Amino acid sequence: MENLYVYMLAALAFLAVADLVVGVSNDAVNFLNSAIGSKAVSFKTIMLVAGIGVAVGAMTSSGMMEVARKGIFNPGEFMFNEIMVIFMAVMLTDILLLDFFNTLGMPTSTTVSIVFELLGASVAVALIKIYGDSSQNIADLALYINNSQAIMIILGILLSVAIAFTVGAIIQYVSRLLLTFKFQEKPSWYGAVFSGVANTSILYFILIKGVKNASFMSAEFANLISANPLALISISFIVLTLVSYLVIHFFKTNIYTIIIVIGTFALAVAFAGNDLVNFIGVPIAAYNSYEAWSISGALPTEYAMTALEQPVRTQPILLLIAGLIMVLTLWFSSKAKSVVKTSVDLSRQDDIKERFEPNFLSRSIVRYSIGLSDSLNYVLPKSYKNWSDNQFTKPKLITKEHDMPAFDLVRAAVNLMVASVLISIATSMKLPLSTTYVTFMVAMGTSLADRAWGSESAVYRVAGVLNVIGGWFFTAFIAFVAAAIMAFILFHGEGYALVGLLVLAILLLIRSFISHRKSSKTQKEEDQLEKAESSSTQGVIHESASNIASVIKRGNKIYSSAINGLAVQDLKLLKKNKKQITKLSDEIDDLRDNVFYFIKNLEEPSLEASNFYINILGYLQDMAQSLEYISKVSHKHINNNHKKLKFSQIKELKDIDIRIEALFETTKNAFESRSFEKIGAVLTEKTEVYSLLKEKIQKQVERTRTEESSPKNTTLYFSLLLETKDLLNALMNLLEEYYNSHDSTVEPATINNEDEN
């Protein structure tokens, strides 16, 4: 029997490492989104600062695993074997749940996950004990569970969401009114005072949330911080304001960048120092339980776990190992980047392709918010409205879209400052609070106040926020239920259940890793279309050439796959082909959606460039529509099990495919090499290709009159030939547009990025 618990400890150690990896991937959004979104410093610098913060935070962790040991349940009411079942169920559930959210790219709370998993598993084991004892009833569940703590956690969730959003919005609105979007042009003392407030907030946050409870800190130092908070804050503000002024005035340093770097470090320290319990608290509590039981000499079913009621500090070597794993994960996890992307995109200042679809609730919220805004505007003095509108006027930046930050340095600094203050206050008041909830909702509040949610994007952004918040509460519910089910299976299945669930968890993690890797490769596909950002006709011609080459290359493959799928009746190939053309059509639609920003960026007299670009996009869309129709009718014919095309029809389609493939290949090479003069040679083949299509149509007419017996085949064949003709029409029109507009003597003009900084 003892061997079973040794195996459990080994499994928990493995799960602790895996949980650190998936946990950091999710919680990275807490301290990376502001620095990454503002592009204050390079990505490598951000990761270096965050990595050092995580390492320091892990080593300064108090190691007090109270939540896992006695925060949710009363350990004295459970026997050793029951405690091990609870801990095992919690870790299995936690790693699978967090990995699921990481794969979706959705930020969630590791604190809430672990709390509700502990609650679910302990409730399940408690109910098993109650129903196995005739002297107990359901009311005795209160003996096993720490109800007050669970209620405090739930209240903390609700309050943190509302308070963080509201406070973030108010502070950002005031900051923007005072600093405007042209904050770099303000006098030095503006930035110095702002830096003093921000860095004081962040410093206090580090002391209260980060290192006050560290094992190497003396009790006198901790008491000094707690007993004199106002004096500490006042002195810090004066000193840091003066230092900031000297840095700005004499060293000509961007003080907002410094605030962001310090804030990123502070949140990373706090995350590792306090949220570490969410990842290793349960395994360490299990190890402490095993130590206490193994020296007792009692049976595992008879040893009450009162030992867990005593505080135990974690060994520094374990904290060091955990910190190292967290730093490595931070550097190499692609899932961490996808979680950060969700938060950054929802708070982005400019318009992008929105990830979330609007729903009834988001539309209603936006509609009522607009009504409330109109009412306030009616009451506010016109002079104030004009002044505030002027303060929110954004300077026009001429830069490539992918080089633009999601938001500016002021908003990033406010995000870090407000999150630091709120978490500090809650910690000093001993209130349960989720770091994820606070940082995310502060970012959403500041983006709203900064007018990032305009009429073009508000309904999508609100829908995204509602999706994330819904995911948080979904996390709590699923964590509770899943952990309860895991505990029930482990309690009755013992060793067999342990092996089975471990194998299942490993398989699911591997599957998730492979799936995410494939998804990432698809997103990084080299043929993905790019938006034109040039400012002249010749510049657009050269920039658009890669898009044309990509569409022709992918279109060639899609057309051939449709013909080949029909020839061999390969339903799987045709289904995959439909997905490929849908993706291509969506990318072309994105380019059309960008026309407004493209035209705004053009030089004053460049009407010709806008006409050229719009025409090219129209021809690309015509090509995509023809390919989409060909792919759809081919899939439909095979999917409905219609009669196979005749050998002569397939042979004729292959003849056309070979001819078109050669034409497309020549065209692709011309665009890839920017040899637009070669387009003339391709255009000379126009009559020949059309004659080939006309010949095949005539042959099918003759077959239909004499030997064809299938109406479906005739319809399909004519549809393919006519749509192929439309496809070629669009291609030839595009080539003529290029051939007529290209001027090899003109150097293409593009955006100058030298003045970007």
C-alpha positions in Angstrom: 0.0 0.0 0.0 2.8 2.4 0.9 4.2 2.0 -2.7 1.0 3.5 -4.1 1.5 6.7 -2.2 5.2 6.8 -3.3 3.9 6.5 -6.9 1.4 9.3 -6.2 4.2 11.6 -5.0 6.3 10.9 -8.1 3.2 11.6 -10.3 2.5 14.8 -8.3 6.2 15.9 -8.8 5.8 15.4 -12.6 2.5 17.2 -12.6 4.0 20.1 -10.6 6.6 20.7 -13.4 4.0 20.4 -16.1 1.6 22.7 -14.1 4.4 25.3 -13.8 4.8 25.3 -17.6 1.1 25.6 -18.4 0.5 28.0 -15.5 3.2 30.4 -16.5 2.0 30.3 -20.1 -1.4 31.5 -19.0 -0.3 34.0 -16.3 2.3 35.6 -18.5 -0.4 38.0 -19.7 -0.4 39.5 -16.2 3.0 41.1 -16.6 3.8 41.1 -20.3 0.8 42.7 -22.0 1.6 46.4 -21.2 5.3 46.2 -22.2 4.6 44.2 -25.4 1.6 46.2 -26.4 3.4 49.6 -26.1 6.6 48.3 -27.7 8.4 50.4 -25.0 11.5 48.2 -25.4 12.6 45.3 -27.5 10.9 41.9 -27.0 14.2 40.4 -25.7 14.6 43.1 -23.1 11.0 42.6 -22.0 11.5 38.9 -21.6 14.9 39.4 -19.8 13.3 41.8 -17.3 10.3 39.5 -16.8 12.6 36.5 -16.4 14.7 38.2 -13.7 11.5 39.3 -12.0 10.1 35.7 -12.0 13.4 34.3 -10.7 13.5 36.9 -7.8 9.9 36.4 -7.1 10.3 32.6 -6.8 13.3 33.0 -4.4 11.4 35.6 -2.3 8.3 33.5 -2.0 7.2 33.0 1.5 6.6 29.4 0.8 3.5 29.4 2.9 1.1 27.0 1.2 -1.9 27.8 3.3 -4.5 27.7 0.5 -3.5 24.1 -0.5 -3.1 23.0 3.1 -6.1 24.3 5.0 -7.5 27.3 3.1 -10.5 25.5 1.5 -11.0 22.4 3.6 -10.5 21.3 7.2 -7.6 18.8 7.0 -8.3 17.3 10.4 -11.5 15.8 9.1 -9.8 13.8 6.3 -7.6 10.7 6.6 -4.2 10.5 4.8 -5.5 8.3 1.9 -8.4 10.8 1.3 -6.0 13.8 1.3 -3.8 12.1 -1.3 -6.9 11.5 -3.5 -7.9 15.2 -3.2 -4.4 16.4 -4.1 -4.0 14.0 -7.0 -7.4 15.0 -8.4 -6.6 18.7 -8.1 -3.3 18.5 -10.0 -4.7 16.3 -12.8 -7.6 18.7 -13.3 -5.5 21.9 -13.0 -2.9 21.0 -15.7 -5.6 19.9 -18.2 -7.8 22.9 -17.6 -5.0 25.5 -17.9 -3.6 23.9 -21.0 -7.1 24.0 -22.5 -7.4 27.8 -21.9 -3.8 28.3 -23.2 -4.6 26.5 -26.4 -7.6 28.8 -26.9 -5.4 31.8 -26.2 -7.7 32.9 -23.3 -6.3 34.3 -20.0 -7.7 32.7 -16.9 -6.9 32.7 -13.2 -4.6 30.0 -11.8 -5.8 31.1 -8.3 -9.4 30.5 -9.1 -8.6 27.3 -10.8 -6.7 25.8 -7.8 -9.3 27.1 -5.3 -12.3 25.6 -7.0 -10.4 22.3 -7.8 -9.6 22.0 -4.1 -13.2 22.8 -3.3 -14.6 20.3 -5.8 -12.3 17.4 -4.9 -12.7 17.9 -1.1 -16.5 18.1 -1.5 -16.5 14.9 -3.5 -14.4 13.0 -0.9 -16.5 14.5 1.9 -19.7 13.3 0.3 -18.3 9.8 -0.1 -17.4 9.8 3.6 -20.9 11.1 4.6 -22.8 8.6 2.5 -20.6 5.8 3.8 -21.4 6.7 7.4 -25.0 6.3 8.5 -24.5 8.6 11.5 -23.9 11.6 9.2 -26.0 13.6 6.8 -25.6 16.2 4.1 -25.6 19.0 6.7 -22.3 17.7 8.0 -20.6 18.8 4.8 -19.9 22.1 6.6 -17.6 20.2 9.0 -15.3 19.4 6.1 -15.3 22.6 4.0 -14.1 26.1 4.9 -17.3 27.8 3.6 -16.2 31.3 4.6 -13.1 31.2 2.6 -14.9 29.9 -0.5 -17.4 32.7 -0.3 -14.6 35.3 0.1 -13.0 34.0 -3.1 -16.2 34.3 -5.1 -16.8 37.8 -3.8 -13.2 38.7 -4.6 -13.8 37.6 -8.2 -16.9 39.7 -8.6 -15.5 42.8 -6.9 -12.1 42.7 -8.6 -13.6 42.6 -12.1 -15.8 45.7 -11.5 -13.4 47.7 -9.4 -10.3 47.1 -11.7 -12.3 48.1 -14.8 -13.7 51.2 -13.2 -10.6 52.5 -11.5 -8.5 51.8 -14.6 -10.9 53.8 -16.7 -11.0 56.8 -14.4 -7.2 57.0 -13.9 -6.5 56.6 -17.6 -9.1 59.3 -18.4 -7.5 61.8 -16.0 -4.0 60.9 -17.1 -4.9 61.4 -20.8 -6.6 64.8 -20.1 -3.4 66.0 -18.3 -0.7 64.4 -20.6 -2.6 64.1 -23.9 -1.3 61.8 -26.8 1.5 64.4 -27.3 2.9 63.7 -23.8 6.5 63.8 -25.1 6.1 67.5 -25.8 5.0 68.4 -22.2 7.4 70.1 -19.8 9.8 67.8 -17.9 8.0 68.2 -14.5 4.8 66.6 -16.0 6.7 63.4 -16.6 8.6 63.6 -13.3 5.4 63.9 -11.3 3.7 61.1 -13.2 6.8 59.0 -12.7 6.8 59.7 -9.0 3.2 58.6 -8.6 3.6 55.5 -10.8 6.9 54.3 -9.4 5.8 54.9 -5.8 2.8 52.8 -6.5 4.9 50.1 -8.1 7.6 50.2 -5.3 4.9 49.9 -2.6 3.4 47.0 -4.5 6.8 45.2 -4.6 7.3 45.7 -0.9 3.8 44.6 0.1 3.0 42.0 -2.4 6.5 40.8 -3.4 9.2 40.6 -0.7 7.6 41.6 2.6 6.9 38.0 3.5 10.0 36.5 2.0 11.8 34.1 4.2 15.0 36.2 4.3 13.2 39.4 5.4 13.4 40.2 9.1 10.2 40.6 11.2 11.3 44.1 12.1 11.5 45.2 8.4 8.1 43.7 7.7 6.5 45.4 10.7 8.2 48.7 9.6 6.5 48.5 6.2 3.1 47.6 7.6 3.2 50.2 10.5 4.2 53.2 8.4 2.6 53.0 5.0 1.8 56.7 4.6 5.3 57.8 5.6 6.8 55.2 3.2 4.6 56.4 0.3 5.2 60.1 1.0 9.0 59.8 1.2 9.1 57.5 -1.9 7.0 59.9 -3.9 9.2 62.9 -3.2 12.5 61.0 -3.8 11.3 59.3 -7.0 9.9 62.5 -8.4 13.1 64.3 -7.9 15.1 61.4 -9.3 12.8 61.2 -12.3 13.2 64.9 -13.0 17.0 64.7 -13.0 16.9 61.6 -15.3 14.6 63.4 -17.8 16.4 66.8 -17.6 20.0 65.7 -17.6 20.1 62.3 -19.2 17.3 62.9 -21.8 15.8 59.5 -21.0 12.2 58.6 -21.7 10.8 58.2 -18.2 7.7 56.4 -19.4 9.8 53.6 -20.7 11.5 53.3 -17.3 8.2 53.1 -15.6 7.1 50.3 -17.9 10.3 48.3 -17.3 10.0 48.7 -13.5 6.3 47.8 -13.6 6.9 44.7 -15.7 9.6 43.6 -13.2 7.3 44.3 -10.2 4.3 42.3 -11.6 6.7 39.4 -12.5 8.1 39.4 -9.0 4.6 39.4 -7.4 3.4 36.7 -9.8 6.2 34.3 -9.0 6.4 35.1 -5.3 2.7 34.7 -4.6 1.1 32.6 -7.4 3.8 30.0 -7.1 1.5 28.3 -4.5 -1.0 27.7 -7.3 1.5 25.4 -9.0 3.6 23.7 -6.3 1.5 24.2 -3.2 -0.5 21.0 -3.7 2.5 18.7 -4.4 4.4 20.1 -1.4 1.3 19.7 0.8 1.1 16.1 -0.4 4.8 15.6 0.5 4.3 17.1 3.9 1.3 14.8 4.4 3.3 11.7 3.4 6.2 12.7 5.8 3.8 13.1 8.7 2.0 9.8 8.0 5.1 7.7 7.3 6.5 8.4 10.8 3.2 7.8 12.5 3.0 4.1 12.0 -0.8 4.3 11.5 -2.8 2.9 8.6 -3.5 5.5 5.8 -7.2 5.1 6.4 -6.9 5.9 10.1 -4.4 8.8 10.2 -6.2 12.1 10.5 -4.3 14.9 8.7 -4.2 17.4 11.6 -0.5 18.0 10.7 -1.5 20.1 7.7 -3.0 22.7 10.1 0.6 23.7 11.1 2.4 26.2 8.8 5.5 24.8 7.0 8.0 26.7 4.9 9.1 25.4 1.6 12.8 24.5 1.0 14.7 27.2 -0.9 16.0 24.6 -3.4 12.5 23.8 -4.5 11.7 27.5 -5.0 14.9 27.9 -7.0 14.0 24.9 -9.3 10.4 26.2 -9.7 11.7 29.7 -10.6 14.1 28.2 -13.2 11.3 26.2 -14.8 9.1 29.4 -14.9 11.8 31.5 -16.5 12.5 28.8 -19.2 8.7 28.6 -19.9 8.4 32.3 -20.2 11.2 32.3 -22.9 10.1 29.4 -25.0 6.3 29.0 -24.6 4.4 29.9 -27.8 1.1 29.5 -25.9 2.2 32.4 -23.6 2.4 34.6 -26.6 -1.0 33.7 -27.8 -2.6 34.4 -24.4 -0.9 37.8 -24.3 -2.1 38.5 -27.9 -5.7 38.2 -26.8 -5.3 40.8 -24.1 -3.3 43.2 -26.3 -5.7 43.0 -29.3 -8.7 43.8 -27.1 -7.0 46.9 -25.8 -5.4 48.0 -29.1 -5.8 51.7 -30.1 -6.1 51.1 -33.8 -8.6 48.9 -35.7 -7.6 45.4 -36.5 -9.3 42.2 -37.7 -11.4 41.5 -34.6 -11.2 38.0 -33.2 -14.6 37.9 -31.4 -18.0 38.1 -33.0 -20.6 40.4 -31.5 -23.6 39.0 -29.6 -26.9 40.3 -28.3 -25.4 41.3 -25.0 -22.4 43.2 -26.4 -24.7 45.0 -28.9 -27.0 46.0 -26.0 -24.2 47.2 -23.8 -22.7 49.3 -26.6 -26.2 50.7 -27.5 -27.0 51.7 -24.0 -23.5 53.1 -23.5 -23.9 55.3 -26.5 -27.2 56.6 -25.1 -25.6 57.3 -21.8 -22.7 59.1 -23.5 -25.1 61.2 -25.5 -26.9 62.2 -22.3 -23.7 63.2 -20.6 -22.6 65.2 -23.6 -25.9 67.0 -23.5 -25.3 68.0 -19.8 -21.6 68.9 -20.0 -20.6 72.4 -21.0 -19.6 72.8 -24.7 -16.3 74.4 -23.7 -15.3 71.4 -21.6 -16.3 69.0 -24.4 -14.2 70.9 -27.0 -11.2 71.0 -24.6 -11.4 67.3 -23.7 -11.8 66.3 -27.4 -8.6 68.3 -28.1 -6.7 66.5 -25.4 -7.7 63.2 -26.9 -6.6 64.1 -30.4 -4.1 61.6 -31.7 -1.1 62.7 -33.7 -0.9 61.2 -37.2 1.9 58.6 -37.3 3.3 57.6 -40.7 4.5 54.1 -40.1 3.9 50.6 -41.2 1.0 48.9 -39.4 3.0 46.0 -38.1 5.5 48.4 -36.6 2.9 50.4 -34.7 2.4 49.7 -30.9 -1.0 48.6 -29.8 -1.2 51.6 -27.4 1.2 54.3 -26.2 3.6 54.5 -23.2 1.1 56.5 -21.0 -1.5 53.8 -21.2 1.0 51.1 -20.6 2.3 52.9 -17.5 -1.2 53.5 -16.2 -2.0 49.8 -16.6 1.0 48.8 -14.5 0.5 51.5 -11.9 -3.2 50.9 -11.3 -2.8 47.1 -11.2 0.0 47.5 -8.7 -2.0 49.8 -6.4 -5.2 47.6 -6.5 -3.3 44.4 -5.8 -1.3 46.1 -3.0 -4.4 47.4 -1.3 -6.2 44.1 -1.5 -3.2 42.2 -0.1 -2.7 44.6 2.8 -6.5 44.1 3.6 -6.0 40.3 3.3 -8.7 40.2 0.6 -8.6 37.3 -2.0 -7.8 38.7 -5.4 -6.8 37.3 -8.8 -3.8 38.9 -10.4 -5.2 37.9 -13.8 -8.6 39.5 -13.3 -7.1 42.8 -12.1 -4.5 43.2 -14.8 -6.8 42.2 -17.6 -9.7 44.4 -16.4 -7.5 47.4 -15.8 -6.2 47.0 -19.4 -9.8 46.9 -20.6 -10.8 49.9 -18.5 -7.9 52.1 -19.7 -8.6 51.2 -23.4 -12.2 52.2 -23.0 -11.2 55.5 -21.4 -8.6 56.1 -24.1 -11.3 55.9 -26.7 -9.8 52.8 -28.2 -13.3 51.3 -28.4 -14.8 53.4 -31.2 -18.0 52.8 -33.0 -16.1 50.7 -35.5 -14.7 48.2 -32.9 -16.7 48.6 -29.6 -19.2 45.8 -30.2 -16.4 43.4 -31.0 -14.2 44.4 -28.1 -17.1 44.2 -25.6 -17.9 40.8 -26.9 -14.3 39.8 -26.4 -14.3 41.0 -22.8 -17.5 39.2 -22.1 -16.1 36.0 -23.6 -13.0 36.3 -21.3 -15.1 37.0 -18.2 -17.4 34.2 -19.1 -14.4 32.0 -19.4 -13.3 32.9 -15.9 -16.6 31.8 -14.4 -16.7 28.8 -16.6 -13.2 28.0 -15.2 -14.6 28.0 -11.7 -17.5 25.7 -12.6 -15.5 23.3 -14.7 -12.7 23.2 -12.1 -15.2 22.2 -9.4 -17.0 19.6 -11.4 -13.9 18.0 -13.1 -11.9 17.8 -9.8 -14.9 16.2 -8.1 -15.2 13.6 -10.9 -11.4 12.9 -10.8 -11.5 12.5 -7.0 -14.5 10.1 -7.2 -12.6 7.9 -9.8 -9.3 7.9 -7.9 -11.0 7.1 -4.6 -12.7 4.0 -6.0 -10.2 3.0 -8.7 -7.0 3.6 -6.6 -3.8 2.5 -8.4 -5.6 1.5 -11.6 -7.4 4.8 -11.8 -4.1 6.6 -11.1 -2.3 5.0 -14.0 -5.3 5.4 -16.4 -5.8 9.1 -15.6 -2.1 9.9 -15.8 -1.8 8.2 -19.2 -5.0 10.1 -20.3 -3.5 13.4 -19.1 -0.2 12.9 -20.9 -2.0 11.9 -24.2 -4.2 15.0 -24.0 -1.2 17.3 -23.4 0.7 15.8 -26.3 -2.4 16.1 -28.5 -2.8 19.8 -27.4 0.9 20.5 -28.1 0.7 19.0 -31.6 -2.5 20.8 -32.4 -1.2 24.2 -31.2 2.0 23.7 -33.2 0.1 23.0 -36.4 -2.1 26.0 -35.7 1.0 28.2 -35.2 2.6 27.0 -38.4 -0.6 27.8 -40.3 -0.6 31.4 -38.8 3.1 31.8 -39.9 2.4 30.5 -43.4 4.9 32.3 -45.7 2.2 32.8 -48.4 -0.1 34.8 -46.2 -1.2 38.0 -47.9 0.1 41.3 -46.6 -1.5 44.8 -46.7 0.0 47.3 -49.1 1.6 50.3 -47.3 3.3 52.2 -50.1 2.4 55.7 -51.0 2.7 55.7 -54.8 1.5 53.6 -57.8 4.8 52.1 -58.6 5.3 51.3 -54.9 1.9 49.6 -54.7 2.7 47.6 -57.9 5.9 46.2 -56.3 4.3 45.6 -52.9 1.2 43.9 -54.4 3.3 41.6 -56.5 4.0 39.2 -53.7 0.3 39.0 -52.9 -0.5 38.2 -56.6 2.2 35.5 -56.7 0.8 34.0 -53.5 -2.8 34.0 -54.8 -1.8 32.5 -58.1 0.3 29.8 -56.4 -2.4 28.9 -53.9 -5.1 29.2 -56.5 -3.2 26.9 -58.8 -3.0 24.3 -56.1 -6.7 24.7 -55.2 -7.8 24.3 -58.8 -5.7 21.2 -59.4 -6.9 19.6 -56.1 -10.5 20.1 -57.2 -9.9 18.4 -60.5 -7.9 15.6 -58.9 -10.4 15.1 -56.2 -13.2 14.7 -58.8 -11.1 12.3 -60.9 -10.4 9.9 -58.0 -13.5 10.8 -56.0 -11.4 11.8 -53.0 -13.9 13.4 -50.6 -11.2 14.1 -47.9 -9.1 16.1 -50.4 -12.1 18.1 -51.6 -13.1 18.9 -48.1 -9.6 20.1 -47.3 -9.7 22.1 -50.5 -12.8 24.0 -49.4 -11.0 25.0 -46.2 -8.0 26.3 -48.2 -10.1 28.5 -50.5 -12.2 29.8 -47.5 -8.9 30.9 -45.9 -7.7 32.6 -49.1 -11.0 34.4 -49.5 -10.9 35.6 -45.9 -7.4 37.0 -46.4 -8.5 38.9 -49.6 -11.5 40.3 -47.7 -9.0 41.5 -45.0 -7.1 43.4 -47.7 -10.4 45.0 -49.0 -11.2 46.0 -45.4 -7.9 47.8 -45.2 -8.6 50.0 -48.3 -9.7 52.9 -46.1 -6.3 53.0 -44.2 -4.4 52.5 -47.5 -6.0 55.5 -49.2 -5.5 57.7 -46.1 -1.8 56.9 -46.3 -1.4 57.8 -50.0 0.4 60.9 -51.3 -2.0 63.7 -52.2 -1.9 63.3 -56.0 -1.9 59.5 -55.9 -5.4 58.9 -57.1 -4.0 56.5 -59.7 -2.5 54.3 -57.0 -5.8 54.0 -55.2 -7.6 53.1 -58.4 -4.9 50.5 -59.2 -5.0 48.9 -55.8 -8.8 48.7 -55.7 -9.0 47.2 -59.2 -6.3 44.6 -58.2 -8.2 43.6 -55.1 -11.4 43.3 -57.2 -9.7 40.9 -59.6 -8.2 38.9 -56.8 -11.7 38.6 -55.2 -13.1 37.5 -58.6 -10.5 34.8 -58.8 -11.2 33.6 -55.3 -15.0 33.5 -56.0 -14.4 31.4 -59.1 -12.1 29.0 -57.2 -14.6 28.8 -54.3 -17.4 27.9 -56.7 -15.3 25.2 -58.4 -14.2 23.8 -55.1 -17.8 23.8 -53.7 -19.5 22.1 -56.6 -16.8 19.5 -56.8 -17.2 18.7 -53.1 -21.0 18.7 -53.4 -21.0 16.3 -56.3 -18.8 13.7 -54.6 -20.4 14.2 -51.2 -23.8 13.5 -52.6 -22.5 10.3 -54.2 -23.5 11.4 -57.7 -22.4 9.4 -60.8 -18.7 9.6 -61.5 -17.5 11.8 -64.4 -16.7 9.9 -67.6 -13.2 9.1 -68.5 -13.3 11.5 -71.5 -14.5 14.3 -69.3 -11.8 13.7 -66.6 -9.2 13.6 -69.4 -10.4 16.9 -70.8 -10.4 18.5 -67.4 -6.9 17.3 -66.8 -5.8 18.8 -70.1 -7.3 22.1 -69.0 -5.6 21.8 -65.6 -2.2 21.1 -67.1 -2.6 24.1 -69.4 -3.8 26.4 -66.6 -1.1 25.1 -64.3 1.6 26.1 -66.8 0.0 29.5 -67.3 -0.2 30.1 -63.5 3.3 29.0 -62.9 4.7 31.4 -65.6 2.6 34.2 -64.1 3.7 33.4 -60.5 7.4 33.5 -61.6 6.9 36.8 -63.3 5.5 38.4 -60.1 8.0 36.7 -57.8 10.9 38.0 -59.8 9.2 41.4 -60.4 9.7 40.9 -64.1 6.5 42.6 -65.2 7.7 42.8 -68.8 7.1 39.1 -69.0 3.4 39.6 -68.4 3.1 40.6 -72.1 4.1 37.1 -73.1 1.5 35.6 -70.8 -1.2 37.9 -72.3 -0.4 36.6 -75.8 -1.6 33.1 -74.7 -5.1 34.5 -73.8 -6.7 33.6 -77.1 -5.2 30.1 -77.1 -6.5 29.2 -73.7 -10.0 30.6 -74.4 -10.0 28.5 -77.6 -9.2 25.4 -75.6 -12.1 26.0 -73.2 -14.5 26.7 -76.1 -13.4 23.4 -77.7 -14.1 21.5 -74.5 -17.5 23.1 -74.1 -18.4 22.2 -77.7 -17.4 18.6 -77.1 -19.7 18.4 -74.0 -22.6 19.9 -76.0 -22.2 17.1 -78.6 -21.9 14.4 -75.9 -25.0 15.7 -74.2 -27.0 15.4 -77.4 -25.8 11.9 -78.3 -24.5 9.9 -75.3 -24.6 11.7 -72.0 -27.2 10.2 -69.6 -26.5 12.0 -66.3 -28.0 15.6 -65.9 -25.8 16.0 -62.7 -22.6 15.3 -64.7 -23.6 17.7 -67.5 -24.4 20.4 -65.0 -21.2 19.9 -63.1 -19.0 19.8 -66.2 -20.5 23.0 -67.7 -20.2 24.7 -64.4 -16.5 23.8 -64.1 -15.7 25.0 -67.6 -17.7 28.3 -67.4 -16.2 29.1 -63.9 -12.8 28.3 -65.3 -13.4 30.8 -68.0 -14.4 33.4 -65.4 -11.2 32.6 -63.4 -9.1 33.2 -66.5 -11.0 36.4 -67.3 -10.1 37.8 -63.8 -6.5 36.7 -64.2 -6.1 38.3 -67.6 -7.8 41.5 -66.4 -5.3 41.6 -63.5 -2.4 41.1 -65.8 -3.5 43.8 -68.2 -3.9 46.2 -65.3 -0.3 45.4 -64.2 1.1 45.5 -67.7 -0.4 48.9 -68.4 0.4 50.5 -65.1 4.0 49.3 -64.6 6.8 51.7 -65.4 10.2 50.2 -64.9 11.9 53.7 -65.1 10.2 54.9 -61.9 11.7 54.0 -58.5 8.8 52.7 -56.3 8.1 55.1 -53.4 7.5 53.6 -49.9 7.0 54.9 -46.4 10.1 56.3 -44.7 10.5 54.7 -41.3 13.5 56.7 -40.2 11.4 59.3 -38.4 9.3 56.7 -36.6 10.9 57.1 -33.3 
